[in-house]
Amino acid sequence: MKYQYSKSRIADYYYVAKTEMLAEIDWNVVAQNLINEGWTKVVLNSLIPTLGMKHSVDVLLWADENCVDHFVHNGRIWLFENEKDATMFILRWS
């Protein structure tokens, strides 16, 4: 069966792809600037699996509750302003 897409649907896919690509480029620029300023980069080996609705592992909540200074993340990549925060994060999640 041959699929047919309308021009507007193709334009929608193009717009989504373009937006995601620009966001990724922005993140990489910001991340590199923070690393240049002394932030510590941590890359998780894999995304943390969830253990179900009641017992889901919430890495972001843990970081909010336990980190002393600022942090940012994008998927598996986390950046920490405080090296001790990064160390504690690695000990807990790696």
Contacts in CASP RR format, 6 or more apart in sequence:
PFRMAT RR
TARGET T0000
AUTHOR 0000-0000-0000
METHOD contacts of the structure
MODEL  1
MKYQYSKSRIADYYYVAKTEMLAEIDWNVVAQNLINEGWTKVVLNSLIPT
LGMKHSVDVLLWADENCVDHFVHNGRIWLFENEKDATMFILRWS
27 74 0 8 1.000
30 72 0 8 1.000
31 41 0 8 1.000
31 72 0 8 1.000
31 74 0 8 1.000
31 77 0 8 1.000
31 79 0 8 1.000
34 72 0 8 1.000
34 79 0 8 1.000
34 81 0 8 1.000
35 41 0 8 1.000
35 79 0 8 1.000
39 79 0 8 1.000
39 80 0 8 1.000
39 81 0 8 1.000
40 79 0 8 1.000
40 80 0 8 1.000
40 82 0 8 1.000
40 83 0 8 1.000
40 85 0 8 1.000
40 86 0 8 1.000
41 77 0 8 1.000
41 78 0 8 1.000
41 79 0 8 1.000
42 77 0 8 1.000
42 78 0 8 1.000
42 79 0 8 1.000
42 80 0 8 1.000
42 86 0 8 1.000
42 89 0 8 1.000
42 90 0 8 1.000
42 94 0 8 1.000
43 76 0 8 1.000
43 77 0 8 1.000
43 78 0 8 1.000
44 76 0 8 1.000
44 78 0 8 1.000
44 93 0 8 1.000
44 94 0 8 1.000
45 76 0 8 1.000
45 94 0 8 1.000
46 76 0 8 1.000
47 75 0 8 1.000
47 76 0 8 1.000
48 57 0 8 1.000
48 59 0 8 1.000
48 93 0 8 1.000
49 57 0 8 1.000
50 56 0 8 1.000
50 57 0 8 1.000
51 57 0 8 1.000
59 93 0 8 1.000
60 73 0 8 1.000
62 92 0 8 1.000
62 93 0 8 1.000
63 71 0 8 1.000
63 73 0 8 1.000
63 78 0 8 1.000
63 85 0 8 1.000
63 89 0 8 1.000
66 85 0 8 1.000
66 88 0 8 1.000
66 89 0 8 1.000
66 92 0 8 1.000
67 80 0 8 1.000
67 82 0 8 1.000
67 85 0 8 1.000
67 88 0 8 1.000
67 89 0 8 1.000
68 82 0 8 1.000
68 84 0 8 1.000
68 85 0 8 1.000
69 80 0 8 1.000
69 81 0 8 1.000
69 82 0 8 1.000
69 85 0 8 1.000
70 80 0 8 1.000
70 81 0 8 1.000
70 82 0 8 1.000
71 78 0 8 1.000
71 79 0 8 1.000
71 80 0 8 1.000
71 81 0 8 1.000
71 85 0 8 1.000
71 89 0 8 1.000
72 78 0 8 1.000
72 79 0 8 1.000
73 79 0 8 1.000
78 86 0 8 1.000
78 89 0 8 1.000
80 86 0 8 1.000
80 89 0 8 1.000
END
